[in-house]
Amino acid sequence: MAAPALDIRGLTKRFGGLLAVDQVSLELASGPLNAIIGPNGAGKTTLFNLISGELKADAGSVLFHGQEILGQAPHRIVRRG
């Protein structure tokens, strides 16, 4: 099995006392259509903002084709694809 295109491990984000994203882990393959669904306030937008570098995660890692992208500037992440 090929390595996932996007590998998220233990991603966590707090806003003060609010735990918005709690140790999210998932692997997404390149090619198939994937969706993140949930009710309003579930943390979907926060998750995407963490992956894109718009927000700084409190814990976890995000690998894109095996390379860590967490903590990189958003424009650098966009250039990767």
N, CA, C and O atoms as a printed pandas DataFrame, in Angstrom:
     atom_number atom_name residue_name chain_id  residue_number  x_coord  y_coord  z_coord
0              1         N          MET        A               1    0.841   -1.182    0.000
1              2        CA          MET        A               1    0.000    0.000    0.000
2              3         C          MET        A               1    0.886    1.245    0.000
3              4         O          MET        A               1    1.860    1.314    0.750
4              5         N          ALA        A               2    0.559    2.210   -0.822
5              6        CA          ALA        A               2    1.326    3.452   -0.927
6              7         C          ALA        A               2    1.097    4.324    0.305
7              8         O          ALA        A               2    0.065    4.237    0.971
8              9         N          ALA        A               3    2.082    5.159    0.586
9             10        CA          ALA        A               3    1.952    6.105    1.696
10            11         C          ALA        A               3    0.816    7.080    1.396
11            12         O          ALA        A               3    0.590    7.423    0.236
12            13         N          PRO        A               4    0.100    7.529    2.427
13            14        CA          PRO        A               4   -0.992    8.470    2.187
14            15         C          PRO        A               4   -0.469    9.804    1.674
15            16         O          PRO        A               4    0.649   10.208    1.993
16            17         N          ALA        A               5   -1.285   10.482    0.881
17            18        CA          ALA        A               5   -0.918   11.818    0.401
18            19         C          ALA        A               5   -0.923   12.802    1.564
19            20         O          ALA        A               5   -0.056   13.671    1.652
20            21         N          LEU        A               6   -1.895   12.664    2.450
21            22        CA          LEU        A               6   -2.000   13.522    3.621
22            23         C          LEU        A               6   -2.154   12.637    4.847
23            24         O          LEU        A               6   -3.085   11.836    4.928
24            25         N          ASP        A               7   -1.248   12.782    5.795
25            26        CA          ASP        A               7   -1.231   11.958    7.005
26            27         C          ASP        A               7   -1.278   12.899    8.206
27            28         O          ASP        A               7   -0.312   13.610    8.483
28            29         N          ILE        A               8   -2.396   12.902    8.911
29            30        CA          ILE        A               8   -2.601   13.776   10.064
30            31         C          ILE        A               8   -2.564   12.909   11.311
31            32         O          ILE        A               8   -3.248   11.889   11.397
32            33         N          ARG        A               9   -1.749   13.333   12.284
33            34        CA          ARG        A               9   -1.557   12.522   13.494
34            35         C          ARG        A               9   -1.719   13.385   14.749
35            36         O          ARG        A               9   -0.929   14.297   14.991
36            37         N          GLY        A              10   -2.736   13.092   15.529
37            38        CA          GLY        A              10   -2.915   13.710   16.834
38            39         C          GLY        A              10   -3.067   15.223   16.817
39            40         O          GLY        A              10   -2.628   15.895   17.751
40            41         N          LEU        A              11   -3.675   15.767   15.784
41            42        CA          LEU        A              11   -3.799   17.214   15.640
42            43         C          LEU        A              11   -4.752   17.770   16.699
43            44         O          LEU        A              11   -5.876   17.293   16.857
44            45         N          THR        A              12   -4.281   18.780   17.414
45            46        CA          THR        A              12   -5.042   19.359   18.512
46            47         C          THR        A              12   -4.959   20.877   18.474
47            48         O          THR        A              12   -3.900   21.442   18.201
48            49         N          LYS        A              13   -6.084   21.537   18.751
49            50        CA          LYS        A              13   -6.119   22.999   18.826
50            51         C          LYS        A              13   -7.097   23.428   19.910
51            52         O          LYS        A              13   -8.241   22.975   19.959
52            53         N          ARG        A              14   -6.615   24.313   20.778
53            54        CA          ARG        A              14   -7.445   24.905   21.831
54            55         C          ARG        A              14   -7.553   26.405   21.610
55            56         O          ARG        A              14   -6.613   27.055   21.155
56            57         N          PHE        A              15   -8.711   26.932   21.941
57            58        CA          PHE        A              15   -8.915   28.375   22.001
58            59         C          PHE        A              15   -9.308   28.663   23.446
59            60         O          PHE        A              15  -10.474   28.529   23.818
60            61         N          GLY        A              16   -8.337   29.056   24.249
61            62        CA          GLY        A              16   -8.600   29.233   25.676
62            63         C          GLY        A              16   -9.021   27.899   26.275
63            64         O          GLY        A              16   -8.291   26.913   26.175
64            65         N          GLY        A              17  -10.195   27.864   26.898
65            66        CA          GLY        A              17  -10.698   26.629   27.496
66            67         C          GLY        A              17  -11.461   25.737   26.536
67            68         O          GLY        A              17  -11.891   24.648   26.918
68            69         N          LEU        A              18  -11.638   26.177   25.290
69            70        CA          LEU        A              18  -12.396   25.400   24.301
70            71         C          LEU        A              18  -11.478   24.498   23.503
71            72         O          LEU        A              18  -10.558   24.978   22.840
72            73         N          LEU        A              19  -11.714   23.212   23.559
73            74        CA          LEU        A              19  -10.963   22.241   22.769
74            75         C          LEU        A              19  -11.669   22.098   21.431
75            76         O          LEU        A              19  -12.679   21.401   21.332
76            77         N          ALA        A              20  -11.142   22.758   20.391
77            78        CA          ALA        A              20  -11.805   22.817   19.086
78            79         C          ALA        A              20  -11.505   21.589   18.226
79            80         O          ALA        A              20  -12.390   21.083   17.536
80            81         N          VAL        A              21  -10.263   21.112   18.267
81            82        CA          VAL        A              21   -9.846   19.919   17.529
82            83         C          VAL        A              21   -9.088   19.047   18.518
83            84         O          VAL        A              21   -8.086   19.482   19.086
84            85         N          ASP        A              22   -9.554   17.829   18.728
85            86        CA          ASP        A              22   -9.035   16.965   19.788
86            87         C          ASP        A              22   -8.376   15.710   19.228
87            88         O          ASP        A              22   -9.050   14.721   18.939
88            89         N          GLN        A              23   -7.062   15.758   19.077
89            90        CA          GLN        A              23   -6.254   14.609   18.656
90            91         C          GLN        A              23   -6.798   13.915   17.402
91            92         O          GLN        A              23   -6.974   12.697   17.381
92            93         N          VAL        A              24   -7.056   14.702   16.370
93            94        CA          VAL        A              24   -7.564   14.161   15.108
94            95         C          VAL        A              24   -6.438   13.461   14.355
95            96         O          VAL        A              24   -5.361   14.026   14.165
96            97         N          SER        A              25   -6.693   12.242   13.933
97            98        CA          SER        A              25   -5.759   11.480   13.110
98            99         C          SER        A              25   -6.523   10.898   11.928
99           100         O          SER        A              25   -7.601   10.326   12.085
100          101         N          LEU        A              26   -5.943   11.055   10.744
101          102        CA          LEU        A              26   -6.546   10.437    9.563
102          103         C          LEU        A              26   -5.519   10.378    8.446
103          104         O          LEU        A              26   -4.547   11.133    8.429
104          105         N          GLU        A              27   -5.753    9.483    7.531
105          106        CA          GLU        A              27   -4.902    9.319    6.354
106          107         C          GLU        A              27   -5.782    9.448    5.122
107          108         O          GLU        A              27   -6.832    8.813    5.025
108          109         N          LEU        A              28   -5.336   10.288    4.171
109          110        CA          LEU        A              28   -6.078   10.485    2.932
110          111         C          LEU        A              28   -5.190   10.120    1.756
111          112         O          LEU        A              28   -4.064   10.604    1.642
112          113         N          ALA        A              29   -5.697    9.269    0.889
113          114        CA          ALA        A              29   -4.967    8.862   -0.306
114          115         C          ALA        A              29   -5.135    9.898   -1.395
115          116         O          ALA        A              29   -6.094   10.670   -1.398
116          117         N          SER        A              30   -4.204    9.904   -2.306
117          118        CA          SER        A              30   -4.296   10.779   -3.469
118          119         C          SER        A              30   -5.271   10.158   -4.468
119          120         O          SER        A              30   -5.258    8.946   -4.684
120          121         N          GLY        A              31   -6.100   10.976   -5.062
121          122        CA          GLY        A              31   -6.990   10.472   -6.100
122          123         C          GLY        A              31   -8.448   10.414   -5.715
123          124         O          GLY        A              31   -9.255   11.135   -6.302
124          125         N          PRO        A              32   -8.831    9.574   -4.739
125          126        CA          PRO        A              32  -10.263    9.473   -4.455
126          127         C          PRO        A              32  -10.795   10.751   -3.814
127          128         O          PRO        A              32  -10.049   11.536   -3.228
128          129         N          LEU        A              33  -12.083   10.930   -3.942
129          130        CA          LEU        A              33  -12.760   12.068   -3.339
130          131         C          LEU        A              33  -12.932   11.800   -1.847
131          132         O          LEU        A              33  -13.418   10.740   -1.454
132          133         N          ASN        A              34  -12.537   12.752   -1.028
133          134        CA          ASN        A              34  -12.687   12.645    0.423
134          135         C          ASN        A              34  -13.513   13.818    0.911
135          136         O          ASN        A              34  -13.504   14.884    0.295
136          137         N          ALA        A              35  -14.229   13.632    2.011
137          138        CA          ALA        A              35  -15.041   14.711    2.575
138          139         C          ALA        A              35  -14.937   14.693    4.090
139          140         O          ALA        A              35  -14.846   13.634    4.709
140          141         N          ILE        A              36  -14.951   15.869    4.668
141          142        CA          ILE        A              36  -15.043   16.023    6.119
142          143         C          ILE        A              36  -16.430   16.616    6.368
143          144         O          ILE        A              36  -16.729   17.727    5.930
144          145         N          ILE        A              37  -17.264   15.869    7.069
145          146        CA          ILE        A              37  -18.623   16.340    7.317
146          147         C          ILE        A              37  -18.882   16.382    8.817
147          148         O          ILE        A              37  -18.237   15.678    9.595
148          149         N          GLY        A              38  -19.825   17.209    9.202
149          150        CA          GLY        A              38  -20.209   17.311   10.601
150          151         C          GLY        A              38  -21.077   18.531   10.804
151          152         O          GLY        A              38  -21.199   19.369    9.911
152          153         N          PRO        A              39  -21.685   18.634   11.984
153          154        CA          PRO        A              39  -22.564   19.762   12.259
154          155         C          PRO        A              39  -21.783   21.065   12.444
155          156         O          PRO        A              39  -20.563   21.058   12.605
156          157         N          ASN        A              40  -22.510   22.175   12.416
157          158        CA          ASN        A              40  -21.901   23.472   12.693
158          159         C          ASN        A              40  -21.187   23.417   14.043
159          160         O          ASN        A              40  -21.709   22.868   15.014
160          161         N          GLY        A              41  -19.987   23.994   14.086
161          162        CA          GLY        A              41  -19.237   24.047   15.338
162          163         C          GLY        A              41  -18.462   22.792   15.661
163          164         O          GLY        A              41  -17.907   22.677   16.754
164          165         N          ALA        A              42  -18.410   21.837   14.727
165          166        CA          ALA        A              42  -17.725   20.571   14.987
166          167         C          ALA        A              42  -16.209   20.666   14.840
167          168         O          ALA        A              42  -15.491   19.771   15.286
168          169         N          GLY        A              43  -15.705   21.752   14.214
169          170        CA          GLY        A              43  -14.263   21.918   14.064
170          171         C          GLY        A              43  -13.740   21.697   12.657
171          172         O          GLY        A              43  -12.527   21.635   12.454
172          173         N          LYS        A              44  -14.624   21.576   11.687
173          174        CA          LYS        A              44  -14.198   21.334   10.304
174          175         C          LYS        A              44  -13.327   22.465    9.767
175          176         O          LYS        A              44  -12.252   22.217    9.220
176          177         N          THR        A              45  -13.782   23.695    9.920
177          178        CA          THR        A              45  -13.022   24.839    9.420
178          179         C          THR        A              45  -11.708   24.979   10.170
179          180         O          THR        A              45  -10.677   25.276    9.566
180          181         N          THR        A              46  -11.735   24.770   11.466
181          182        CA          THR        A              46  -10.498   24.823   12.256
182          183         C          THR        A              46   -9.526   23.769   11.765
183          184         O          THR        A              46   -8.335   24.052   11.643
184          185         N          LEU        A              47   -9.994   22.565   11.480
185          186        CA          LEU        A              47   -9.131   21.503   10.963
186          187         C          LEU        A              47   -8.474   21.931    9.652
187          188         O          LEU        A              47   -7.266   21.764    9.486
188          189         N          PHE        A              48   -9.250   22.476    8.725
189          190        CA          PHE        A              48   -8.682   22.929    7.452
190          191         C          PHE        A              48   -7.704   24.079    7.652
191          192         O          PHE        A              48   -6.681   24.146    6.972
192          193         N          ASN        A              49   -8.007   24.981    8.573
193          194        CA          ASN        A              49   -7.088   26.087    8.846
194          195         C          ASN        A              49   -5.785   25.601    9.467
195          196         O          ASN        A              49   -4.736   26.205    9.244
196          197         N          LEU        A              50   -5.829   24.540   10.228
197          198        CA          LEU        A              50   -4.603   23.942   10.777
198          199         C          LEU        A              50   -3.773   23.300    9.668
199          200         O          LEU        A              50   -2.560   23.498    9.603
200          201         N          ILE        A              51   -4.422   22.538    8.803
201          202        CA          ILE        A              51   -3.725   21.865    7.707
202          203         C          ILE        A              51   -3.079   22.877    6.771
203          204         O          ILE        A              51   -1.961   22.667    6.301
204          205         N          SER        A              52   -3.786   23.984    6.497
205          206        CA          SER        A              52   -3.303   24.983    5.540
206          207         C          SER        A              52   -2.276   25.935    6.133
207          208         O          SER        A              52   -1.666   26.721    5.407
208          209         N          GLY        A              53   -2.079   25.872    7.443
209          210        CA          GLY        A              53   -1.110   26.754    8.085
210          211         C          GLY        A              53   -1.678   28.091    8.521
211          212         O          GLY        A              53   -0.935   28.939    9.017
212          213         N          GLU        A              54   -2.970   28.301    8.351
213          214        CA          GLU        A              54   -3.597   29.546    8.791
214          215         C          GLU        A              54   -3.650   29.641   10.314
215          216         O          GLU        A              54   -3.610   30.737   10.873
216          217         N          LEU        A              55   -3.740   28.495   10.982
217          218        CA          LEU        A              55   -3.707   28.438   12.434
218          219         C          LEU        A              55   -2.538   27.574   12.880
219          220         O          LEU        A              55   -2.128   26.657   12.169
220          221         N          LYS        A              56   -2.007   27.868   14.048
221          222        CA          LYS        A              56   -0.916   27.077   14.633
222          223         C          LYS        A              56   -1.526   26.005   15.537
223          224         O          LYS        A              56   -2.334   26.313   16.413
224          225         N          ALA        A              57   -1.143   24.768   15.325
225          226        CA          ALA        A              57   -1.639   23.660   16.144
226          227         C          ALA        A              57   -0.954   23.654   17.508
227          228         O          ALA        A              57    0.189   24.088   17.648
228          229         N          ASP        A              58   -1.672   23.158   18.499
229          230        CA          ASP        A              58   -1.101   22.994   19.836
230          231         C          ASP        A              58   -0.335   21.678   19.940
231          232         O          ASP        A              58    0.592   21.562   20.742
232          233         N          ALA        A              59   -0.713   20.703   19.148
233          234        CA          ALA        A              59   -0.038   19.397   19.157
234          235         C          ALA        A              59   -0.354   18.681   17.848
235          236         O          ALA        A              59   -1.310   19.021   17.150
236          237         N          GLY        A              60    0.468   17.684   17.533
237          238        CA          GLY        A              60    0.222   16.834   16.386
238          239         C          GLY        A              60    1.162   17.110   15.232
239          240         O          GLY        A              60    2.072   17.934   15.327
240          241         N          SER        A              61    0.921   16.396   14.133
241          242        CA          SER        A              61    1.723   16.566   12.926
242          243         C          SER        A              61    0.836   16.403   11.693
243          244         O          SER        A              61   -0.191   15.726   11.714
244          245         N          VAL        A              62    1.281   17.054   10.619
245          246        CA          VAL        A              62    0.603   16.948    9.319
246          247         C          VAL        A              62    1.687   16.680    8.290
247          248         O          VAL        A              62    2.564   17.515    8.068
248          249         N          LEU        A              63    1.623   15.509    7.661
249          250        CA          LEU        A              63    2.592   15.157    6.637
250          251         C          LEU        A              63    1.919   15.150    5.273
251          252         O          LEU        A              63    0.849   14.568    5.098
252          253         N          PHE        A              64    2.554   15.798    4.316
253          254        CA          PHE        A              64    2.084   15.808    2.937
254          255         C          PHE        A              64    3.109   15.050    2.111
255          256         O          PHE        A              64    4.246   15.496    1.958
256          257         N          HIS        A              65    2.705   13.905    1.581
257          258        CA          HIS        A              65    3.594   12.996    0.858
258          259         C          HIS        A              65    4.856   12.715    1.674
259          260         O          HIS        A              65    5.970   12.721    1.150
260          261         N          GLY        A              66    4.651   12.467    2.977
261          262        CA          GLY        A              66    5.735   12.055    3.865
262          263         C          GLY        A              66    6.573   13.172    4.454
263          264         O          GLY        A              66    7.477   12.899    5.244
264          265         N          GLN        A              67    6.308   14.414    4.101
265          266        CA          GLN        A              67    7.091   15.537    4.622
266          267         C          GLN        A              67    6.227   16.402    5.534
267          268         O          GLN        A              67    5.099   16.755    5.189
268          269         N          GLU        A              68    6.769   16.736    6.695
269          270        CA          GLU        A              68    6.052   17.553    7.666
270          271         C          GLU        A              68    5.775   18.945    7.099
271          272         O          GLU        A              68    6.678   19.611    6.593
272          273         N          ILE        A              69    4.525   19.370    7.190
273          274        CA          ILE        A              69    4.168   20.721    6.729
274          275         C          ILE        A              69    3.648   21.588    7.870
275          276         O          ILE        A              69    3.500   22.799    7.707
276          277         N          LEU        A              70    3.372   20.987    9.012
277          278        CA          LEU        A              70    2.853   21.751   10.143
278          279         C          LEU        A              70    3.875   22.791   10.564
279          280         O          LEU        A              70    5.054   22.479   10.729
280          281         N          GLY        A              71    3.430   24.011   10.736
281          282        CA          GLY        A              71    4.316   25.096   11.142
282          283         C          GLY        A              71    4.903   25.873    9.979
283          284         O          GLY        A              71    5.547   26.902   10.184
284          285         N          GLN        A              72    4.692   25.396    8.763
285          286        CA          GLN        A              72    5.178   26.131    7.597
286          287         C          GLN        A              72    4.197   27.250    7.252
287          288         O          GLN        A              72    3.012   27.176    7.579
288          289         N          ALA        A              73    4.701   28.271    6.597
289          290        CA          ALA        A              73    3.847   29.377    6.159
290          291         C          ALA        A              73    2.831   28.868    5.137
291          292         O          ALA        A              73    3.144   27.991    4.332
292          293         N          PRO        A              74    1.618   29.417    5.168
293          294        CA          PRO        A              74    0.581   28.968    4.225
294          295         C          PRO        A              74    1.027   29.006    2.763
295          296         O          PRO        A              74    0.700   28.092    2.006
296          297         N          HIS        A              75    1.761   30.031    2.348
297          298        CA          HIS        A              75    2.164   30.100    0.938
298          299         C          HIS        A              75    3.115   28.965    0.566
299          300         O          HIS        A              75    3.127   28.532   -0.587
300          301         N          ARG        A              76    3.901   28.481    1.504
301          302        CA          ARG        A              76    4.788   27.336    1.233
302          303         C          ARG        A              76    3.982   26.034    1.113
303          304         O          ARG        A              76    4.287   25.181    0.279
304          305         N          ILE        A              77    2.963   25.896    1.944
305          306        CA          ILE        A              77    2.116   24.706    1.883
306          307         C          ILE        A              77    1.364   24.670    0.556
307          308         O          ILE        A              77    1.268   23.616   -0.073
308          309         N          VAL        A              78    0.831   25.814    0.126
309          310        CA          VAL        A              78    0.089   25.893   -1.141
310          311         C          VAL        A              78    0.980   25.497   -2.309
311          312         O          VAL        A              78    0.520   24.817   -3.226
312          313         N          ARG        A              79    2.224   25.900   -2.296
313          314        CA          ARG        A              79    3.148   25.569   -3.393
314          315         C          ARG        A              79    3.385   24.066   -3.521
315          316         O          ARG        A              79    3.740   23.587   -4.598
316          317         N          ARG        A              80    3.194   23.325   -2.441
317          318        CA          ARG        A              80    3.401   21.869   -2.480
318          319         C          ARG        A              80    2.279   21.151   -3.222
319          320         O          ARG        A              80    2.453   20.015   -3.664
320          321         N          GLY        A              81    1.152   21.796   -3.358
321          322        CA          GLY        A              81    0.053   21.169   -4.089
322          323         C          GLY        A              81   -1.145   20.975   -3.250
323          324         O          GLY        A              81   -2.155   20.457   -3.727
